[in-house]
Amino acid sequence: MTQIKAAITGICGYVPDYILTNAELETMVDTSDEWITSRTGIKERRILKGEGMGTSHMGAEAVKGLLRKTDTRPQDIDLIICSTTTPDFVFPASANIISDMVGAKNAFSYDMQAACSGFLYAMSTASQFIETGRYKKVIVVGADKMSSIVDYQDRSTCIIFGDGAGAALLEPSTDGNGLIDFVLKSDGSGINHLVQKAGGSRRPPSIETVTNREHYIYQEGAAVFKFAVTNMAEAAAQIMERNRLTSGQVKWLCPHQANKRIISATADRMGIGEEKVMINIHKYGNTTNATLPLALWDYESQLRKGDNIVFAAFGGGFTWGAAYLKWAYDGDQFA
Ligand code: ACO
């Protein structure tokens, strides 16, 4: 029997209009364009403005665009998984809200939380529903309104994050293209270095938590950097080794866009040059769950059927991992 794989058959992104530049950040905190560019590679990021606008708005826009371009009817979607760290509400799930907004009446839907590795976790999970033959059309959405948990008085975090969303359609494939393998890892002791301290069940919101600015991202940047640089590169190398992929056979690295220096270290460890690395961190910063699908969306027109793509990500938790996917269509077919 031919083995079913989960292929990405369409990709779409959405970023809000408002552009927060390094120049504007210079007026908000003690920083400089030179520092931000040299330490992170980021030039600007998008911010979702407007009362009552949450992560689901961006996720739904990405899904609507995806349904349009792939000529898919919303009622034919079986499942929507939304990976997000900034859901609209603690409950209900943003995936439920997105399903309603796009008219996916026959889909069940749920959220996944793995910080910046979320899309990798969600794509790997989604692929299992397809490989078993149980479902035919699964959408994975990676979306975050990071500006809702960023402290714009903290120069070490506010320069990094941006808002955005991306969505991928996964369908069964029997021609050998699709998700081939993944390595997913986690280490909960990372809570000491990267956490939103309040707002959950351990420390519910109170006047004290608000006064202490505990609803914002707390990050010990240097410690996270060290862990990220080692583990993202190691996971990417591991996925290559166990699939006997040489650096010459890798067509693209699609890395989480947290810091240009972490991306370069991963590419070096894989033995590939910059021309094979998808990079858009300069435009969007770190959009957490949206970085991988936004990178695929930006590079889609250059992708060819059968291209070997290695994904690598790292995030809060800690969570990290890598995946190997054979691209299933010529990207310029949607141009
Ligand atoms: N402008 C100017 N100076 C700054 C700024 C800024 N925006 N931010 C920090 N500095 C200063 C610090 O105060 C420090 O000064 P000091 O030496 O006088 O104390 C100096 O720069 C160095 O600070 P570091 O934090 O060591 O700077 P580093 O080179 O490590 O860069 C950064 C900071 C960009 C945050 C980096 O550590 C990083 O990218 N870390 C990894 C982030 C990541 O991958 N997170 C995981 C995903 S996020 C998620 O899952 C939600």
Boltz pocket constraint, residues with backbone or C-beta under 6 A from the ligand:
constraints:
  - pocket:
      binder: B
      contacts: [[A, 30], [A, 31], [A, 32], [A, 35], [A, 36], [A, 39], [A, 40], [A, 85], [A, 115], [A, 116], [A, 117], [A, 155], [A, 156], [A, 157], [A, 159], [A, 160], [A, 194], [A, 220], [A, 221], [A, 222], [A, 223], [A, 224], [A, 225], [A, 228], [A, 258], [A, 259], [A, 262], [A, 286], [A, 288], [A, 314], [A, 315], [A, 316]]
      max_distance: 6.0
